Amino acid sequence: MISIVLILLFVSLIVNLFLLISLKKSFQQTDLLEDWIVEFQKLINQTYNKLKLIDEKRIFEKDDDVGVLFSDLLNIIKITNERIQPNDNTTNFDEKNKKETTKES
């Protein structure tokens, strides 16, 4: 009887160690992905600001061929930023960047 209990304790110990190692690896992977998302968000914001800087006079937005591509790029940037930061519902992406560019000027 005692040997069965000891075997069960030993198996339980091994399973718990395996679960602890798996949990640690999962946390490391989550941290890595969070870092990647933060870097990606910075890249998206920089790209958005550069596109707006290039098109200050809205020349690209009004052009037929380039305007379609330009508006598609802006939509992709907005959608990506919304997916990265879904909790920020107070201001939209355009207003937020207008405030940032106004502060920089």
Secondary structure, 3 states (H helix, E strand, C coil): CHHHHHHHHHHHHHHHHHHHHHHHHHHHHHHHHHHHHHHHHHHHHHHHHHHHHHCCCCHHHHCHHHHHHHHHHHHHHHHHHHHHCCCCCCCCHHHHHHHHHHHHC
